[in-house]
Amino acid sequence: MKHFLSSLLLIVTATSVSASAKDFDAVAAAPGSHRVLMEDDKIRVLRVEVAPGATEPVHDHRWPSVMYFEQPQPITYIEYKLVDGRPAETDRFDAPALNAAQTVRGEPEGLHAVMNRGTAPFVAVRIEFKDGNPSHTR
């Protein structure tokens, strides 16, 4: 299981941010699942919530981040790329629920969506580091 989670995080964080236009910023493109809890010039803290059975809209995350999984659920991670200016699905894979309170560090994420395959809301807190380096937040 640990090897699977490491592989999943590598795949998720290796997705390039090729479409980081404001149109696909998580808060603008998927406001129903990304709520800003706090934002300043260095960080943005998001509450991420996806209802059971729901798939959030296609979006990206242009900054490195740390995610705290408050209420993890099994998900399907769907990757996209722009084709003629529109998102086109390129890959999808199922991932089991992580452990509650698990925290992971990730690189910027390209176009993607998450489908919650669980029976309860998927809930996480994401801290995005605007300068690209979590150690420079002071």
N, C-alpha and C positions, 0 to 999 in steps of 0.2 A: 504494500500500500504506500509506503514512504517513497519508493522508487516511482510509482505511478504519479504521486502528487508532485514530485520534483520534475518529472517529465511534463506534466500538465502546466506547471508554472513556467517552465522554459518555453513551451509552445505559445502560451498566452503572451508572455512578455517579449517573445521574439517577433511577434506580429508587428510589422513596420507601421509607422505613422505616416502613411503616404497621403492621407486625405485629412490633414489637420486643419482644414478650413473651419472658420467659426460655425458654419452651417452644421457641422458634425460634432461640435463640442457637446459633451454629455449633458450639460445643463440645458443647452439650447435645443438639441435634437431629441433628448429623452427626458424631458422635465418631470414626467410622471414617475420615473424611477430614480432620479437624481435630484436631491434637495440640498441646497447650500446651507450648511450649519454655521459656517464662519469663512470669511475670505479677507485677505489683505494682499499686499504686494508680494508676499513670499510664499504663502500657502493657501490652499483651498480645501476645506473639509466638507465632504459630501456624505449624506446618508443615502445609501443605495437600497431600494426596496423593490422587489419584483414579486407580484402576486402569484399564488400557485397556478400553474397552467399557462401563465402569461409569458409573452416574449416581448422584451423591451424594444423600442425603436433602434435602428442602426445609429451608432455614434462612435466617437473615439475619445481617447484620453491622451493629451499631448505632453503631459508631464510625468516624471517618475512618481511613484506613490508607495504608500504603505496601506494595506487593507486589513481591517480587523473584522472577522466574520462573527457577527453577533448571533445570527440565526441561519446557519448554512443549510442549504437544501441541495439535492442532486440537480445538476443543470446540464443543458446542452449549450456549448459555446459555439457560436456561428461567426465565421470570418467572412469579410467582404473586401472587394476592391472596387474602385471606380471604373466603370466601362461607359464611355460616352457621357461622363458626368453623373452617372447614376450608380448606386451600390448594386453589385452583383455578387451573389454568394459564391465563395470559393472553397469553403471547407466547413465541416461541423464535426464536433465530437462530444460524446457524453462524458461527464465527470461526476463521480460520487460526491456526496456532501462532505465537506471538510469537517474538522472538529470544531465545536463551538469554542469561541475565544481564540481560535488560531489566527495568527497574524503573519502576513507575507509581504515581502517587498517586491515591487515590480517596476519594469521599465515602461515607457509610454506604450500605449496600445493603439494599433491601427483600427480601422473600421471593424466593428463587431456588434453582436447582440447576444443577450443571454436569455435563454428560455428556462424557466423554473419548472422542473419536472417533479417537484416535491408536493406535499400536501399542506404546507404552511408557507407564509411569506419568506422569501430569501431576504435577509437583512444584513447589511455590512456598513462599516464606516470606512471611507477612503480619504486619506490625507495626501493631497497632491502637492509636490514641491516645485514651485514655479521657476526657481533658478536651476532646477535639475539636480540639486544635491541636498539630501536630507540633513547633512551636517552644517549647512549654511543658513539655518533658520533663525539665527539670533540677531 
